[in-house]
Amino acid sequence: MDSVFDELYHKYHHDVFQFLFYMVRNKEHAEDLVQEVYIRVYKSYHRFKGESSEKTWLFSIARNVAIDFFRKQKSSKEKLLDQFEGQANQLKNGHLIPEEIAVQKDEIKLIYKCLEYCTLDQRTVIILRYIHDLSISETAKALGWSESKVKTTQHRSLKMLKKQMELFSEKEGVICEKVRVERSRA
């Protein structure tokens, strides 16, 4: 079991951390929650039936850990923008010039800020689908939902994000013809 656990940890640790970080918007909380996820994995791996991928199963556990965390918190509305240390190295940028990197970083900050206005389910779907690049089927398995519910939640999430991004852009005086939220690949 230890070698299987070590393999799971090394293979998915970053993805689980990133998922939890986007959910709770706090590095220290995310680190603590990752530990909780792997404690649950260690205790329950013998019940894993292989009906989904290990990654999907881990995200399902991580989601439940995040929900438990939110239940324990008086307020889940922490300031997201305080957590953008080191965001530049998370940008997937090829060979961008500094000005392009700054614009891209501002756009990412705006998206994360707008995620605050989504429900927990909407935020979860956006993170799993667009940040962790899970398919609709994998997302449905991770959440224990139907694919139809994932599609509906995704549609509503994108609509909410687009609306909030346009509002923030207008409020901050940014001239923006149309804010687009798209998936990088099909």
C-alpha positions in Angstrom: 0.0 0.0 0.0 2.8 2.4 0.8 4.2 2.3 -2.7 0.8 2.8 -4.2 0.2 5.7 -1.9 3.6 7.3 -2.7 2.9 6.9 -6.4 -0.5 8.6 -6.0 1.0 11.4 -3.9 3.8 12.1 -6.3 1.7 11.8 -9.4 -1.2 14.0 -8.3 0.0 16.1 -5.4 0.3 19.3 -7.5 -3.1 18.9 -9.1 -4.8 18.3 -5.8 -3.1 21.3 -4.2 -4.0 23.5 -7.2 -7.6 22.4 -7.1 -7.9 23.1 -3.3 -6.0 26.4 -3.7 -8.5 27.6 -6.3 -11.4 26.4 -4.1 -10.3 27.9 -0.7 -8.1 30.7 -2.1 -5.5 30.4 0.6 -2.1 28.7 0.3 -1.8 27.5 3.9 -5.4 26.2 4.0 -4.9 24.4 0.7 -1.7 22.8 2.1 -3.6 21.6 5.2 -6.4 20.3 3.1 -4.1 18.4 0.8 -2.8 16.5 3.8 -6.4 15.8 4.8 -7.1 14.4 1.3 -4.2 12.0 1.5 -5.1 10.9 5.0 -8.5 10.0 3.6 -6.9 8.3 0.6 -4.6 6.3 2.9 -7.5 5.2 5.1 -9.9 4.4 2.2 -7.8 3.2 -0.7 -8.9 -0.4 0.0 -12.5 0.7 -1.0 -11.4 2.2 -4.3 -13.0 0.0 -6.9 -11.5 1.4 -10.0 -14.8 2.5 -11.5 -13.2 5.9 -12.3 -9.6 7.0 -12.7 -7.5 7.5 -9.6 -7.3 11.2 -10.5 -11.1 11.5 -10.7 -11.4 9.7 -7.3 -8.8 12.0 -5.7 -10.7 15.1 -7.0 -13.9 13.7 -5.5 -12.2 13.3 -2.2 -10.6 16.8 -2.5 -14.0 18.3 -3.2 -15.5 16.7 -0.1 -12.6 17.9 2.0 -13.2 21.5 0.6 -16.9 21.3 1.4 -16.1 20.2 4.9 -13.6 23.1 5.2 -16.3 25.6 4.1 -18.8 24.1 6.6 -16.3 24.7 9.4 -15.6 28.3 8.3 -17.8 31.2 9.3 -17.1 32.9 6.0 -15.8 31.4 2.8 -15.4 34.9 1.2 -11.7 35.4 1.8 -9.8 37.8 -0.4 -8.7 35.9 -3.5 -6.3 38.5 -4.8 -4.0 38.2 -1.8 -3.1 34.7 -3.0 -1.5 35.5 -6.3 2.2 35.3 -5.2 4.1 33.4 -7.8 1.2 33.5 -10.3 3.6 34.5 -13.0 5.2 31.1 -13.1 1.8 29.5 -13.4 1.1 31.4 -16.6 1.3 29.2 -19.6 2.9 31.7 -21.9 5.3 30.6 -24.6 7.5 33.6 -25.4 5.6 36.6 -24.3 7.0 40.0 -23.8 6.7 41.5 -20.3 3.8 43.7 -21.3 1.9 40.7 -22.6 2.7 38.8 -19.4 1.3 41.7 -17.3 -1.9 41.8 -19.3 -2.3 38.1 -19.1 -1.7 38.1 -15.3 -4.3 40.9 -14.9 -6.8 38.8 -16.9 -6.2 35.8 -14.8 -6.6 37.9 -11.6 -9.9 39.1 -13.0 -11.1 35.6 -13.7 -10.2 34.5 -10.2 -11.8 37.5 -8.6 -15.0 36.8 -10.6 -15.0 33.2 -9.4 -16.0 34.6 -6.0 -19.4 35.3 -7.5 -20.0 31.7 -8.6 -21.6 29.2 -6.3 -19.4 26.4 -4.9 -20.7 24.0 -7.4 -20.1 26.4 -10.3 -16.6 27.2 -9.1 -15.8 23.5 -8.7 -16.9 22.7 -12.3 -14.9 25.6 -13.7 -11.8 24.5 -11.8 -12.1 20.9 -12.8 -13.0 21.6 -16.4 -10.8 24.5 -17.3 -7.9 24.5 -14.9 -7.5 20.7 -14.5 -8.7 20.0 -17.9 -11.1 17.1 -17.0 -13.6 16.0 -19.5 -17.3 16.4 -18.8 -17.5 12.6 -18.1 -14.5 12.8 -15.7 -16.0 15.9 -14.0 -19.3 14.1 -13.6 -17.6 11.1 -12.0 -15.5 13.3 -9.6 -18.6 15.1 -8.5 -21.0 12.2 -8.5 -23.3 14.1 -10.9 -24.8 13.3 -14.3 -23.0 14.7 -17.3 -26.1 16.8 -18.0 -25.8 18.5 -14.6 -22.1 19.2 -15.3 -23.0 20.8 -18.7 -25.7 22.9 -17.2 -23.6 24.0 -14.3 -20.7 24.8 -16.6 -23.0 26.8 -18.9 -24.3 28.8 -15.9 -20.8 29.3 -14.5 -19.4 30.7 -17.8 -22.4 33.0 -18.1 -21.8 34.3 -14.6 -18.1 34.7 -15.1 -18.6 36.5 -18.4 -21.2 38.9 -16.8 -18.9 39.6 -13.8 -15.9 40.1 -15.9 -17.8 42.6 -18.1 -19.0 44.4 -15.0 -15.5 44.7 -13.5 -14.1 45.8 -16.8 -16.7 48.5 -17.1 -16.3 49.6 -13.4 -12.5 49.9 -13.8 -12.8 51.8 -17.0 -11.2 49.2 -19.1 -12.5 49.4 -22.6 -13.5 45.9 -23.5 -15.5 45.1 -26.6 -16.4 41.7 -25.4 -15.0 39.5 -22.6 -14.6 35.9 -23.7 -14.3 32.9 -21.5 -13.3 29.9 -23.6 -11.7 26.5 -23.1 -8.2 26.3 -24.5 -8.9 23.0 -26.2 -12.0 20.9 -27.0 
